[in-house]
Structures are given as structure tokens and as C-alpha cells.
């Protein structure tokens, strides 16, 4: 059924772009093969919660890329499609499953563009485009906080900055003024929300039960202490299911955006506004249920536990974004020599107004000394009785500042300061308070001490107080919005046919260790900077490509994620180190 559906779609597309008697058909294509090898195991865990990615073939893919343009006298149709064969058989259930091609030879269709273009449909300079398309805003190179209309496509870790096409109605008004200057106003409506695609390793992040989502550090200390107490009693926590609530296709969930851009000579300036949702979800409900059966270590039959299975529900928060982009070239030293190229600059900033999100906590225990049902939030010190926040409505800013320069025809250099990656969301950076928990735990295994950290008590005057986890909880923290130095360089040689490219991302913030100091009688923080073992994290992405001419190009490379498991790029959810090869033939 799946194969017939894909073939039917292909036939419809080809029929749609087939030219009428007065139309011209232009088309091009590419055959591409991609192979990626994971060179290390990532995501090791205890026997009751192991979620490893084994070394071996991570991707073995073939693509037929087709781009078609049907030009009429006034209007045009555009199709940009990928027919993809994964090259890796899916799990087959029983002998009958070996008869199903969609299992043994999985395939699918990806749409990058499928729209009707109607220039000047309403008059001179008034254009309309309707259909599946990508509306890419922003000045940064691959890092664009103002670019929110299309959801991220993070499925392939090698394709930084890729996005998914979505059905949109796009209106443009272009008005030239002066010499080589132009004003453009764009309005876009997106009827149906599409969530971001995430890499196959993303589930390793959700499986880490010590990666607590709370805004208030008191909640993180209390829950970390509660998990340590339960684990010591033989009841470890393990994530069982993670479900995302996709917004329904309704008028309430229609996304919209507008932008005004001015091009003056070598400089472009744009302001934009977007209202919609963040395309990566946050946790809004957690249900923990004590298992009725024991789970035993396959290597030690006497090592048995009762799991506290946790189900997590995710939601896509609403947001509004005001953006500013500026890009251009500065010919600062061109007067000295024609050999000195202009310096390119990029400035992009986005002011986010998020919707507050809280997480509801539910427990169902039979053996542990904790109440069942919805958590009594008033038991935690400083709580107002409401569910804890996982996202505040405090505005925050992301930005990308960059410079690029060409040294003749053979060397291109690029440097950017990126403040906030695509998966970082919420207030908290070097400007305003706000942190995320990279890992958490307890400084003690003594049940009596841990119990005192998770249950309400009394102060020195006999007044009741909520639980604080003050003397038990230990967390490693990083800003909710990180800072990254992105450096890239292209080196062309062998008569421009060979290209060596290296791309790096260095985390600048390090991590903060927050723990209780018994001698001082208070909590203390120790900063592990980016040069320390605990705080260092980095991506190195080298590649080498050679163009043989006549459409054929071969390339190889690697993606190296460095850092401890609690860091941004050392995180198992980043997928570990990859080696890859690609062959491409364009026609």
C-alpha cells in the first residue's frame, strides 16, 4: 500500500508539472548515496534502563532528487522532491513479514517544494506563492533565530540548519526606489503546524532521568533526592514512554508572520514578526507508576529491582518572535589594493515572548512512603501550590553575530558568535538568571538523611516548612541559552576541483556544580570553565570533496562530538562520533 501511494504521488506530481501547450518545462536531478558509520557506542546505562546506540551503520541511504519548473506565460509551478530508499531493513515479524517490501526495503517521499508561483498577480510588484515551500529568514550562516516559519529538520545530524517544507500562503510586495535599492514586504500564513524532526539519538536525552526540567532549583534538588531515596530502596526510575501532543489543525493554531526588508546597495536590513509555536516540545505531564514485577540483571540473578516506570507527555509552547536582520559587506581596506576583498558581516537577533508551561506530576506507588495521585506541590519549599514551571513567560533574546572573509579564490573564512542553539529555549544566560540541569543526584545514600530532604519539616522556631533538598541534592547546571564560537574554513585546490572544509562549534559557558557544603552550612557553586574536563564541549566537522566533472562528486568526512556525557555535544543524545561518505551525480 505504501509503495502504491508513493508511486501515485509521483505520478500526480509529474502530471501537475507537465507543461500545457503554452508552458515550458525545465528540470534537473541528482542521484545521491549517503553512508554514515557510528564509530563508538553511546547511551550506555544500567540494566533496567539501558538505551544504547551500537557502533555500526547509522545511515545507508539512496536518494533520487528531482527539481521541476513549469513556466507559463504568467505563472509557474515548482516541485522539488526526494525519493528516498533507506537501505536498512526494518524489523520483520515472522516469515510473512519477509514478503513485505516496505519492511525489507523501506522508502519514502520528501517534499522540499511543491507550490504555484504567481508573480504580479494583483499588479506590479505584488506576488503570490501557494503550496509547500520553505520561507527562510535570517542573516546568520546556518544559525537563524528569526527563522521560525519552517520547522527544523534535525533528523540527519550532518545537515546543520536544514528545515522542512510546509504548506504556506506567501504574499510579497516589492517596490524599487533610488538606484539599485528595493523595499520588500512579506506576509505568510501557515495553516497547519508541523513539529521538528529529531535525530534517532534524541530518545537518549529523554531516557536520562537525572535531566530534570524544573525552573526552580529547589524542585530539582527535591526530586533528585527523591529519586536517590527510591533507588537506594531498590526502586529506580526509568522512562517508559514519551509522547508529544501535536496541535490540531484549527484556526486557533494557524501560524502567521510578516517581514519588511530594505536593500540599499551592499546592505540588507529586515525586521520581522512571527506568532505560532516553538517546534521542539517541553514536558508538561509526568506519570510515575511502581511496577508490579521485579526486573533482574541478566548478569546477576540476585540483582533485582522494581521499576518506577515514568511516562512523559510533551507539548509545543506558543510564542511570539520579533526579529532583526542585517547583512552586507564592508570594503574597509579596498582602497589600498584590489586584492583585498570586502569583509562580510551578519547580524541577527530575535526577541522571544514564550507561553508559560508547567509540569503536572502524578505518582502511583504501593511500597514507597510517598502519597499517590497528583503531587502535593505545596510540600516543596517556596511553592505557591501550583505545578512547577518548566518554562517561564519571561522574554529572552537569541542572536548570531558573524564575519566572513575570502582570501582570494582558494580560502574562505567564517566566524560567528551564536547565542542560543535551536534546541535551547527560555530565559537564562549571562544576562538574566535561568539554568537547565545537565545532570543531578544526591550527595548521600543514607535513607534517613534523604527522607528528611524530600518530606516537609519545621524550622528552628517550630514553624512548618516545605521540603528543600538543601543538604542532599547535587546538580550540574548550564545556562538555558548557551554561547558558542562557530568557526568555519573552506580551502579549494587542484584547480578548484577539491574542497577541504572544516567546521567547529565550541561551547563557551562550561558548567556550574551546585552542591551543599557541610562545613560552611550552605549551598555553594563551583564553575567549571570551557577549558576544564567537566566544562569542555566541542563539535569538529571536517570533510573532503572532489568534483570529477560531468556531474560526479565524491566526499568523505567525520562528525566528532567531544565532551563529558553531561555536556552539550558529549551528550549521548548528540549521537556520538560519525564517519561518513557520499557520492553524488547531478544531471
C-alpha distance (Angstrom), angle and dihedral (degrees) to the residues before:
residue distance angle dihedral
X1 . . .
X2 3.81 . .
X3 3.82 92.4 .
X4 3.80 92.2 47.9
X5 3.80 89.6 50.0
X6 3.82 92.9 51.9
X7 3.80 92.1 47.7
X8 3.79 90.5 48.3
X9 3.81 90.7 51.6
X10 3.78 90.7 49.0
X11 3.79 91.4 51.0
X12 3.80 91.2 48.9
X13 3.79 91.5 50.3
X14 3.78 93.4 48.7
X15 3.78 90.0 47.5
X16 3.80 91.7 47.7
X17 3.78 94.4 53.8
X18 3.81 94.3 40.6
X19 3.78 105.4 119.6
X20 3.73 123.6 -111.9
X21 3.77 119.8 -133.0
X22 3.80 90.1 -82.4
X23 3.81 97.9 40.0
X24 3.79 133.4 92.4
X25 3.81 121.8 -141.2
X26 3.80 120.5 -148.0
X27 3.77 122.2 178.9
X28 3.79 143.1 166.8
X29 3.77 135.6 176.3
X30 3.76 148.9 -173.2
X31 3.78 136.2 -146.0
X32 3.79 110.4 -150.4
X33 3.78 134.8 177.9
X34 3.80 122.5 -165.8
X35 3.78 127.0 -169.8
X36 3.80 122.8 -179.2
X37 3.80 125.5 -176.5
X38 3.81 123.3 -160.5
X39 3.79 104.5 -143.1
X40 3.82 99.5 -167.4
X41 3.78 139.1 33.4
X42 3.80 114.1 -106.4
X43 3.77 132.7 -174.7
X44 3.79 101.5 39.1
X45 3.80 113.8 172.2
X46 3.80 143.6 158.7
X47 3.79 118.2 -55.5
X48 3.81 91.9 -101.7
X49 3.79 95.0 51.6
X50 3.78 106.4 24.8
X51 3.80 113.4 152.4
X52 3.81 106.4 168.4
X53 3.77 131.0 168.3
X54 3.78 106.0 -145.5
X55 3.82 124.6 -139.1
X56 3.78 113.4 -100.5
X57 3.78 139.3 69.3
X58 3.80 110.3 -0.9
X59 3.82 95.9 172.9
X60 3.80 133.6 10.1
X61 3.77 104.8 171.3
X62 3.78 140.5 162.3
X63 3.81 124.0 -162.9
X64 3.76 135.8 -169.8
X65 3.81 106.5 -161.2
X66 3.79 117.5 -164.1
X67 3.80 126.7 -174.3
X68 3.79 118.2 -173.3
X69 3.79 132.3 179.3
X70 3.78 122.8 -172.1
X71 3.82 110.1 -164.7
X72 3.77 120.6 -162.6
X73 3.76 128.4 178.5
X74 3.80 92.1 -86.9
X75 3.81 110.0 1.9
X76 3.79 139.5 38.8
X77 3.79 140.9 -153.5
X78 3.81 121.1 -143.9
X79 3.81 129.5 -164.3
X80 3.80 126.3 178.8
X81 3.80 110.3 175.3
X82 3.79 137.7 167.0
X83 3.79 121.2 -153.6
X84 3.81 103.6 -158.5
X85 3.81 131.4 -164.1
X86 3.80 111.5 -170.1
X87 3.81 95.0 -155.1
X88 3.82 91.2 -148.7
X89 3.83 118.0 98.5
X90 3.78 116.8 -127.8
X91 3.79 123.6 -127.7
X92 3.79 108.9 -70.1
X93 3.80 121.3 -149.6
X94 3.79 111.0 -144.7
X95 3.78 130.2 -36.8
X96 3.85 94.7 -58.7
X97 3.80 88.3 62.2
X98 3.79 89.4 65.7
X99 3.82 87.4 68.8
X100 3.81 93.1 60.8
X101 3.80 111.9 92.3
X102 3.79 91.7 -167.6
X103 3.83 86.4 63.8
X104 3.79 100.8 41.4
X105 3.81 94.7 36.4
X106 3.85 108.0 25.9
X107 3.79 118.0 -165.3
X108 3.77 140.2 164.8
X109 3.79 144.5 176.1
X110 3.81 123.5 -109.8
X111 3.79 120.5 -162.7
X112 3.80 117.9 -152.1
X113 3.80 94.9 165.4
X114 3.80 135.7 1.5
X115 3.77 110.1 156.2
X116 3.79 148.1 126.4
X117 3.80 116.6 -117.6
X118 3.79 117.2 -153.8
X119 3.83 110.7 179.3
X120 3.79 117.3 -164.0
X121 3.81 91.0 -2.3
X122 3.80 91.4 149.3
X123 3.79 96.9 34.4
X124 3.77 140.6 -63.3
X125 3.82 111.9 -20.1
X126 3.84 93.7 4.3
X127 3.83 111.2 116.9
X128 3.81 133.2 178.9
X129 3.81 128.9 -162.5
X130 3.82 121.4 -177.3
X131 3.79 127.7 -178.0
X132 3.80 141.6 41.0
X133 3.79 108.6 -19.1
X134 3.78 146.3 138.2
X135 3.79 117.3 -113.9
X136 3.78 102.8 -166.4
X137 3.79 117.1 -165.8
X138 3.77 128.7 177.5
X139 3.79 143.2 70.4
X140 3.81 101.1 -125.2
X141 3.79 120.8 100.9
X142 3.85 104.4 -108.6
X143 3.83 91.6 -31.0
X144 3.80 109.2 87.1
X145 3.82 119.5 159.5
X146 3.84 91.6 177.6
X147 3.81 91.6 55.8
X148 3.82 101.8 91.8
X149 3.81 106.2 132.3
X150 3.80 94.9 85.8
X151 3.79 118.9 49.8
X152 3.78 119.4 -121.3
X153 3.77 121.4 -93.3
X154 3.82 102.0 -150.0
X155 3.80 95.8 153.7
X156 3.82 93.4 107.1
X157 3.84 108.7 49.0
X158 3.81 90.7 -156.2
X159 3.82 93.7 62.9
X160 3.80 103.1 75.7
X161 3.80 113.7 -168.2
X162 3.81 96.8 10.8
X163 3.81 117.9 148.9
X164 3.80 138.6 -169.2
X165 3.76 124.8 -109.5
X166 3.79 115.8 -120.0
X167 3.78 135.4 -175.8
X168 3.82 108.4 -88.0
X169 3.76 142.1 163.4
X170 3.80 108.1 -139.4
X171 3.80 126.2 -172.2
X172 3.83 123.7 -170.7
X173 3.78 131.2 -171.3
X174 3.81 114.3 -167.7
X175 3.80 121.4 -170.5
X176 3.83 120.7 176.8
X177 3.80 118.1 -150.2
X178 3.76 133.3 177.7
X179 3.80 119.6 -10.6
X180 3.84 113.2 -27.3
X181 3.81 92.5 -20.5
X182 3.79 126.1 126.0
X183 3.79 140.2 -177.2
X184 3.82 118.7 -151.0
X185 3.78 129.0 -172.9
X186 3.81 118.2 -168.6
X187 3.80 129.6 -171.7
X188 3.81 122.6 -175.1
X189 3.80 133.9 -174.5
X190 3.84 122.1 -166.6
X191 3.82 111.5 -167.0
X192 3.83 98.9 -169.2
X193 3.80 127.4 41.5
X194 3.79 115.7 -130.5
X195 3.83 119.1 -162.5
X196 3.78 123.3 -134.1
X197 3.79 119.0 -91.7
X198 3.81 110.8 -123.5
X199 3.83 130.4 -158.3
X200 3.80 120.6 -97.0
X201 3.81 88.7 -109.0
X202 3.83 93.1 60.3
X203 3.81 93.0 93.7
X204 3.82 88.6 66.7
X205 3.79 88.5 68.7
X206 3.80 93.3 53.9
X207 3.82 90.5 45.6
X208 3.80 91.0 63.1
X209 3.78 102.5 94.7
X210 3.81 91.9 -172.2
X211 3.83 90.7 63.2
X212 3.82 93.8 92.6
X213 3.84 117.8 -169.7
X214 3.82 102.0 -152.4
X215 3.79 123.8 127.6
X216 3.82 94.1 -153.1
X217 3.84 110.5 71.1
X218 3.79 89.8 -148.3
X219 3.79 89.6 66.3
X220 3.80 90.8 50.1
X221 3.82 91.7 52.3
X222 3.81 93.8 46.9
X223 3.81 96.0 47.3
X224 3.82 91.8 43.6
X225 3.81 88.8 52.5
X226 3.79 90.9 47.0
X227 3.82 90.9 52.0
X228 3.82 90.9 48.6
X229 3.81 90.9 50.5
X230 3.79 92.8 48.8
X231 3.80 91.7 46.6
X232 3.80 91.5 51.2
X233 3.79 89.3 53.2
X234 3.82 90.7 52.5
X235 3.81 97.4 -97.4
X236 3.84 107.9 111.4
X237 3.78 120.9 -178.9
X238 3.82 119.0 -116.0
X239 3.80 129.2 178.1
X240 3.81 109.8 -122.2
X241 3.81 106.4 172.5
X242 3.81 136.2 10.3
X243 3.80 118.2 -167.7
X244 3.80 129.4 -179.6
X245 3.80 121.1 -148.9
X246 3.81 106.1 -135.6
X247 3.84 111.7 -150.8
X248 3.79 111.5 -111.7
X249 3.78 121.4 -111.9
X250 3.80 98.6 -100.2
X251 3.78 138.3 131.7
X252 3.79 88.5 -104.9
X253 3.80 90.4 62.3
X254 3.81 98.6 46.6
X255 3.81 110.4 127.1
X256 3.79 122.0 -142.0
X257 3.78 137.8 -176.8
X258 3.78 141.5 175.2
X259 3.79 133.6 -167.0
X260 3.78 137.5 -175.5
X261 3.79 118.8 -156.7
X262 3.78 132.2 -174.4
X263 3.80 121.4 -164.8
X264 3.79 112.7 -162.9
X265 3.77 114.7 174.4
X266 3.81 109.1 -60.2
X267 3.81 93.9 -10.3
X268 3.82 132.3 83.7
X269 3.79 124.0 -166.7
X270 3.81 123.9 -175.7
X271 3.79 138.8 173.7
X272 3.80 122.2 -165.2
X273 3.79 144.0 -179.9
X274 3.81 128.9 -155.6
X275 3.80 132.1 -177.0
X276 3.78 119.9 -172.0
X277 3.79 137.0 76.0
X278 3.77 139.6 -48.0
X279 3.80 106.9 -104.4
X280 3.83 95.0 -138.7
X281 3.82 115.4 68.8
X282 3.81 132.8 -130.9
X283 3.81 128.3 -146.0
X284 3.82 113.9 -95.3
X285 3.82 102.9 163.6
X286 3.80 134.1 31.6
X287 3.79 124.3 -175.0
X288 3.81 119.1 -172.1
X289 3.81 119.2 -168.0
X290 3.80 127.2 -176.3
X291 3.80 110.8 -124.9
X292 3.80 118.3 -122.1
X293 3.82 92.6 -144.1
X294 3.78 134.5 60.1
X295 3.79 121.7 -116.9
X296 3.81 115.1 -149.8
X297 3.77 131.7 -157.3
X298 3.83 108.1 -106.1
X299 3.82 88.1 -141.1
X300 3.81 95.3 47.6
X301 3.79 119.4 32.3
X302 3.82 90.9 -166.2
X303 3.81 92.6 58.2
X304 3.80 101.5 85.3
X305 3.80 131.4 153.6
X306 3.77 140.2 180.0
X307 3.78 109.6 -125.6
X308 3.77 125.4 -133.3
X309 3.79 95.5 -145.5
X310 3.78 113.7 -153.4
X311 3.80 127.3 -156.8
X312 3.81 116.7 -163.4
X313 3.79 127.3 -160.5
X314 3.79 120.0 -158.5
X315 3.79 131.5 -158.7
X316 3.80 134.4 -168.0
X317 3.83 108.0 -122.8
X318 3.77 121.9 -137.0
X319 3.78 118.2 -116.6
X320 3.77 145.5 170.4
X321 3.80 121.9 -143.8
X322 3.81 130.5 -162.9
X323 3.80 111.8 -164.9
X324 3.79 139.5 -166.0
X325 3.82 125.1 -167.5
X326 3.77 131.2 -178.9
X327 3.78 127.7 172.4
X328 3.75 137.4 161.1
X329 3.78 146.6 107.0
X330 3.79 131.9 -73.8
X331 3.80 115.2 -154.6
X332 3.79 94.2 -160.1
X333 3.80 99.8 154.3
X334 3.79 102.6 19.7
X335 3.79 89.8 109.7
X336 3.79 88.7 68.6
X337 3.82 97.2 55.6
X338 3.78 140.1 -11.6
X339 3.83 86.9 -129.7
X340 3.82 90.8 68.9
X341 3.79 108.4 88.9
X342 3.82 124.6 -148.7
X343 3.80 117.6 -93.9
X344 3.79 113.2 -115.9
X345 3.80 119.3 -141.5
X346 3.81 133.8 -167.2
X347 3.78 127.6 -166.8
X348 3.79 121.2 178.0
X349 3.81 128.0 163.6
X350 3.80 133.0 169.2
X351 3.79 128.0 -166.3
X352 3.83 110.1 -152.0
X353 3.79 126.5 -156.3
X354 3.83 104.9 -168.1
X355 3.78 130.4 -169.7
X356 3.80 114.9 -113.8
X357 3.81 114.5 -108.6
X358 3.80 128.7 -164.5
X359 3.79 129.3 -169.4
X360 3.80 121.4 -132.6
X361 3.80 115.2 -146.0
X362 3.81 123.4 -152.2
X363 3.81 128.7 -179.3
X364 3.77 134.2 -168.6
X365 3.82 111.0 -172.9
X366 3.80 133.2 161.8
X367 3.82 101.6 176.3
X368 3.80 107.2 27.8
X369 3.83 124.7 85.8
X370 3.80 93.8 -118.3
X371 3.82 127.3 105.5
X372 3.80 120.3 -104.6
X373 3.78 127.8 -127.1
X374 3.78 124.1 35.7
X375 3.77 114.0 -3.5
X376 3.79 115.7 -98.9
X377 3.79 95.8 -121.3
X378 3.80 92.7 -170.1
X379 3.82 87.9 69.5
X380 3.81 89.8 76.4
X381 3.78 118.6 82.3
X382 3.79 114.4 -105.3
X383 3.80 93.6 13.6
X384 3.79 118.7 137.9
X385 3.80 90.2 -149.0
X386 3.81 92.8 -95.4
X387 3.79 126.7 114.1
X388 3.82 111.8 -84.3
X389 3.78 120.1 -93.3
X390 3.80 121.7 -111.1
X391 3.82 93.5 175.1
X392 3.79 127.6 24.1
X393 3.80 125.5 -150.5
X394 3.80 90.6 -125.1
X395 3.84 111.1 128.8
X396 3.78 117.8 -116.2
X397 3.80 138.4 -178.1
X398 3.80 132.3 -129.1
X399 3.78 122.1 -171.3
X400 3.79 147.1 173.9
X401 3.81 122.0 -153.3
X402 3.78 116.8 -175.7
X403 3.78 147.2 169.2
X404 3.79 128.9 -165.4
X405 3.79 132.9 -174.6
X406 3.80 137.1 -178.0
X407 3.79 120.4 -141.7
X408 3.76 99.1 -156.9
X409 3.80 118.4 -61.5
X410 3.79 96.9 -45.6
X411 3.82 108.7 53.0
X412 3.80 130.9 50.8
X413 3.82 122.5 179.7
X414 3.80 128.5 -165.5
X415 3.81 131.0 -177.9
X416 3.82 127.6 178.7
X417 3.78 138.7 176.0
X418 3.80 105.9 -145.8
X419 3.80 117.5 -166.5
X420 3.80 107.7 -167.0
X421 3.81 125.4 4.7
X422 3.81 123.3 -132.8
X423 3.83 93.4 -93.4
X424 3.82 93.9 49.9
X425 3.77 115.0 91.4
X426 3.79 134.1 165.0
X427 3.79 140.2 44.1
X428 3.78 116.7 -55.1
X429 3.80 132.0 99.7
X430 3.79 140.3 114.4
X431 3.80 88.1 -56.6
X432 3.81 102.7 48.8
X433 3.80 133.9 20.4
X434 3.78 119.1 -94.3
X435 3.78 132.9 113.6
X436 3.79 141.6 179.5
X437 3.78 125.2 -137.0
X438 3.80 111.7 -115.4
X439 3.80 92.8 -178.2
X440 3.79 136.4 -13.9
X441 3.79 141.3 -170.0
X442 3.79 143.1 136.3
X443 3.79 131.4 -78.5
X444 3.80 92.5 -139.1
X445 3.81 139.1 42.2
X446 3.81 95.3 -158.1
X447 3.79 108.1 122.7
X448 3.81 95.1 -150.7
X449 3.81 92.0 53.7
X450 3.81 93.4 45.0
X451 3.80 91.5 48.0
X452 3.80 89.4 55.9
X453 3.81 89.3 53.0
X454 3.81 95.7 53.8
X455 3.80 101.2 39.6
X456 3.82 126.9 68.4
X457 3.79 116.9 -99.6
X458 3.79 141.3 173.6
X459 3.77 131.7 -93.8
X460 3.80 127.0 -126.4
X461 3.79 90.8 -80.5
X462 3.78 94.5 51.4
X463 3.80 95.8 -103.6
X464 3.82 116.9 141.9
X465 3.79 115.8 -105.9
X466 3.77 133.2 -173.2
X467 3.78 124.2 -112.7
X468 3.80 113.1 -83.4
X469 3.81 107.3 172.5
X470 3.80 83.1 -139.1
X471 3.80 98.5 150.8
X472 3.83 98.4 30.6
X473 3.78 113.3 41.8
X474 3.80 123.0 90.4
X475 3.81 121.8 -174.4
X476 3.78 138.5 176.5
X477 3.79 109.5 -145.2
X478 3.79 138.6 -169.8
X479 3.82 130.9 -178.9
X480 3.79 114.7 -83.4
X481 3.81 86.4 -126.1
X482 3.78 111.8 42.9
X483 3.79 130.1 -158.7
X484 3.79 120.4 -128.0
X485 3.78 135.7 -175.2
X486 3.80 108.7 -142.3
X487 3.80 116.8 -165.1
X488 3.79 126.3 179.8
X489 3.78 135.5 174.3
X490 3.82 134.9 -177.5
X491 3.79 121.8 -159.1
X492 3.81 117.6 -170.9
X493 3.80 121.6 -166.5
X494 3.81 143.2 148.3
X495 3.78 92.5 65.3
X496 3.85 91.8 -43.9
X497 3.82 91.4 -60.7
X498 3.82 96.2 107.7
X499 3.81 124.3 61.0
X500 3.80 126.3 -170.7
X501 3.80 111.7 -170.0
X502 3.78 128.5 -178.2
X503 3.78 123.0 -173.5
X504 3.81 125.0 -177.7
X505 3.80 136.9 -178.4
X506 3.80 117.9 -164.2
X507 3.81 121.0 -168.5
X508 3.81 109.4 -134.0
X509 3.80 104.1 -171.2
X510 3.79 106.2 66.1
X511 3.81 117.4 -162.5
X512 3.80 135.9 -73.4
X513 3.80 120.3 -133.4
X514 3.80 111.2 -148.7
X515 3.81 116.2 -168.3
X516 3.82 143.6 139.6
X517 3.81 119.7 -91.3
X518 3.81 108.1 -152.2
X519 3.82 92.9 -165.5
X520 3.79 93.5 53.7
X521 3.80 92.8 36.9
X522 3.81 92.5 -134.2
X523 3.77 142.9 80.9
X524 3.79 116.6 -87.3
X525 3.79 134.8 -168.4
X526 3.78 127.1 -142.4
X527 3.79 119.1 -166.4
X528 3.81 117.5 -141.3
X529 3.79 104.8 -162.1
X530 3.79 128.7 -147.2
X531 3.82 92.1 -90.0
X532 3.81 94.2 56.9
X533 3.79 125.6 90.7
X534 3.81 90.4 -116.8
X535 3.81 95.7 47.5
X536 3.82 104.7 35.2
X537 3.81 117.1 106.5
X538 3.79 129.7 157.7
X539 3.80 145.8 157.6
X540 3.80 120.6 -141.0
X541 3.82 115.6 -170.2
X542 3.84 114.4 178.9
X543 3.81 123.0 171.7
X544 3.80 138.8 174.6
X545 3.81 122.8 -155.9
X546 3.80 132.5 -179.7
X547 3.79 125.1 -165.1
X548 3.81 110.3 -149.4
X549 3.79 92.6 -172.7
X550 3.79 128.4 -118.8
X551 3.83 89.2 74.4
X552 3.83 99.8 -57.8
X553 3.80 122.1 125.1
X554 3.81 129.9 167.9
X555 3.80 124.0 -166.4
X556 3.81 139.2 175.2
X557 3.77 133.3 -175.3
X558 3.76 148.3 134.8
X559 3.79 140.3 -118.2
X560 3.79 112.4 -143.0
X561 3.83 119.1 -168.3
X562 3.80 111.8 -164.9
X563 3.80 131.0 -169.1
X564 3.77 143.5 65.2
X565 3.85 117.0 -57.7
X566 3.81 91.2 -100.5
X567 3.82 93.1 56.6
X568 3.79 128.3 90.6
X569 3.79 99.1 -102.4
X570 3.80 99.5 22.1
X571 3.82 87.2 58.9
X572 3.84 111.0 117.7
X573 3.82 86.9 -129.0
X574 3.83 87.5 68.0
X575 3.81 87.5 68.7
X576 3.81 101.9 -121.5
X577 3.81 126.2 -110.3
X578 3.79 120.6 -19.6
X579 3.81 132.8 -167.6
X580 3.79 115.7 -163.0
X581 3.77 145.4 -179.1
X582 3.81 131.3 -165.5
X583 3.79 136.8 -170.3
X584 3.80 120.4 -165.4
X585 3.80 132.0 -176.4
X586 3.80 117.3 -175.2
X587 3.79 123.5 -162.6
